[in-house]
Amino acid sequence: MEILAPALVLSVVLLGIHAWFGLEIIRRGVIFTDLAIGQMAALGAAVSIVWFGGAGVYPLSLACALGAAALVAFAARGPVNLEAFIGLIYAFSIAGAFLLLSRAAHGQEQFNRALAADILFVPMREVAWTALLYAALGLVIWRVMRAAAGRWNDAAFYTLFAVTVTSSVRLAGALVVFAILIAPAFIVTAARVRHPLAWAWALGVALNTVAVAASYQFDLPTGFTVVFVNAAAALGAGVAAAFRQTRPDVVR
């Protein structure tokens, strides 16, 4: 339990804010925004590692993430296909990070960590600081998002999302953040439950607990196990929802 505790606490902290963002992203129809912004944050980290010897990782990651968020918010108001645009941001950032890290010692290892970190080894002090940051961001979301409207609402949402994702990717990796952001929200949306935010948080905690325990029991990479379990559960929920939709009514 001493080994698993940091990863389990981190998953609870991440889900505390990502459950809301996941539901909001599905509602807005910009599903891959998280991957794009998260990978842009990873690109900023790669720039820091290769060009500045690892100095200024967080500011550079945040700057890249905010740049991606601004692009998405701007494109959302234009005539372009938004999902295609977001996909291109992701392709640009993942290719850029790979090219940069290919020039660094242990570049492949650093690239893999940017996708899915081994959250078993995240220090508890990092988890505590992240919890404080997300509590502050949650307060800002509660106060600002309700008051802002139209373009200002979009700007506030994507800015807060970029700050959140930058911190999350630094600890867990872009794919892990995407999985815990989208999978629980997708499942509760497909099930059409009441109180979706509470259900998304509880379900995400359960899935992450299973994933962390399985990774420890079978000696698997923790980050990728979290991605696999969350994605498998969401795919199963999607198939079940489609089956219910297409099943012919039973004649009594």
Helices and strands as residue ranges (DSSP letters): H 5-28, H 33-51, H 57-75, H 82-101, H 107-115, G 119-121, H 124-140, I 141-145, H 146-147, H 151-172, H 174-191, H 196-217, H 222-246
